[in-house]
Amino acid sequence: MKLEVKNLHKTFSEKEVLHGISFQVESGKALGLLGRNGAGKTTTIRILMDVFHANSGEILLDGKTFNQKEHKIGYLPEERGLYPKKKVIDQMIYLALLRGVPKNTAKENSLKWLKRLEVEEYADKKLETLSKGNQQKVQLASTLVSEPDIVILDEPFSGLDPVNSQILKEIVQSLIEDDRIVIFSSHQMSYVEEFCENIAIINHGDIVLEGELSKIKQEFGHNQIVINSENMSVQQLNEYLCNNLSEEVTVTGIKKEYVIVSLKDNISKSDLLQKLIDNNINIEHFENYKPSLNDIFVAKAGDE
Amino acid sequence: MKNFFNVFKFELSNFIESKSYIISTAIITLLIVVVMFLPNFADLGLGDSSDTTSKTESGSENDVEDNNEEESGNTYIFYDKTSMFPTEEELNSQFKEADIKWKEAKSEDEVKKTVEKDEYKAGYVITSLTDYDYYVYNKPMFDSDTPIIEEIMKNIYRQNYCDNNNIDYELVQPLINIEILHNDNILGKDAAESYWYCYALVIIVFMLIILYGVLIATAVTNEKSNRSIEVLVTSTNTNSLLFGKVFAGTVASFLQIGIIMFAALGSYKINENAWGHALDMLLKIDAKVLFVFAIFGITGFIFYAFLYGAMGALVSKTEDINKSAGSLQMVIMIVYFLVLFQMSNIDGIAMKVASFLPVSSYSAMYIRVAMGEVALWEIIVSFIILVISTVLVGILGAKIYRMGTLRYGNPIKISTAIKAIRNKEHE
């Protein structure tokens, strides 16, 4: 399956909040939808889930208009919520039935996912009696209770401790391996980096970066070098490069332990290395820059 | 449709499995059954009840004391300033059969003081044959004391007048006190007979709408406040959600009132002789009226339940429900009072109009059926109007529910909601 979002526009009270969002995701791959608070991630997801209607644009599944009612979708909304005064198992069965799961399978699936998320002991307890973390796990279990082909998780890791995050990581990994479409938004870049082959960064309602993460990293790090020196601090090295090698490089970033520079046209890595040696810089570290997703995100969605 | 039943079953279980529902139904039903069986075990003073005739014949001291107390409760004190009033002995002899006793006071002050001490039921100071002062400690709503003294005074006045004008009082007395007898031959309906149960049914359906309407609105608002609404609207369509909720509320409410009414009518049927048929006016409901009440009451309830559901969707906090449902409750109150006040004018234009308007026909029509003359076509037309209005209100309610799904924060005005629906701006 291939889900394509094409040129979505959405206006609230005469203010356009999405200015043409486009991305695509295939079965067996996960898409990380990234963006700062208020960037438009949740609105995009809500349009995907038919909670909102887009003013224009289209969503296609395998080339045909995507009708949410025809597919099993597991949706974990950003605003978590179930029935606090109902038993966990009762509301899971109810949600499974609403999503078209047969009655006899609904209970089976509910118990399976509760067990998978290690909260099966709370099946007969009222939701409000559970800790926040366990409530979050019940919410995740109810998202997956219908064995969906498409899983959309809005900030799935928020509220989970490291142990529970690990359980969720394993589940997300298995969903991907099961050839399902997985879309999830998160501020926690490490998780996105871990699962997602593709990312889409939304900033102020626009897609500012979209594509395969490995290629993005490659392109983003292209022609950039990480340098540090044994005889200079990072700050001294930065000043030195700016003052003495400005024709060869541009400093693009300063980290705690190294400086990132971008090579100018017609300057090769060897040229730069030679210049540094010629200038008696005692090089400790010299390698291609491999940006983290966090670096890419900050560069693309940070303050202009 | 399948999801409508899933929502219906889930919401119905929410209603009927709640402790408050079970406890209130059980307690009210039990109380009613106990009250209905009470005349079998205690004398409720129901007049011709079979039990009241079987009083003990043993003349114990306690019985004598009780009788004395009862007698003092039927004793009047009087002070005659005219010297024309009958004596204490004459009056006691005259009222012996009526079980009323008289005591002549020595002064006006004695009348006042003894009545104040509650020694006599009431006191009279006769100042002339057409004028007297009445003393009573607590005056009841329906005073039966003054007609007694006035009848005595009228008789003395007439007798005195006859004596002064040489008329034989014995001769004219039958003329003055002529009693007109009549037989009731009601060819249509006796409004007095159905008045009280109609009154009770108006109150019942009003209470059901208010109580369960608010519960349905609360159920909708709770889904917004606990944020489960987003999961629900992405799992099924909003029509199933609202219709399921409203029909579940309807079944729960009429099940509860059905159990209570069944217990009341059933236990009264068993004990109607013990009650001396005293509650016939309230509990002997004509089957046709009960049927019209059921179909109009249930449909009218659903009509308002949809509106309450929509009002619930306009707010995000349960404490704000009264803000959004205030105007709806005002309409319900106006209808309630209009119908109650018009029960004495059942064939008036106001009642006729009210019996066709969907906001009021749920109670006005069955009252007209119970107490007045209504053609079958009128009942059918009124019911069709109510059903169509209910469906339209249901569709509108579902749209408002859908529109209000993710609008958190301040309550949404109904005008804003309708405008948003018109603009198809589902934010």
Interface residues (C-beta under 8 A of the other chain):
Chain A: F12 S13 R46 M49 D50 V51 F52 H53 Q68 K69 I73 Y75 P77 E79 R80 G81 L82 Y83 P84 K86 D90 Y94 L95 L97 L98 R99 S142
Chain B: N3 N6 V7 F10 N14 E223 N226 R227 S228 I229 E230 V231 L232 V233 T234 S235 T236 N237 T405 L406 K424 H426 E427
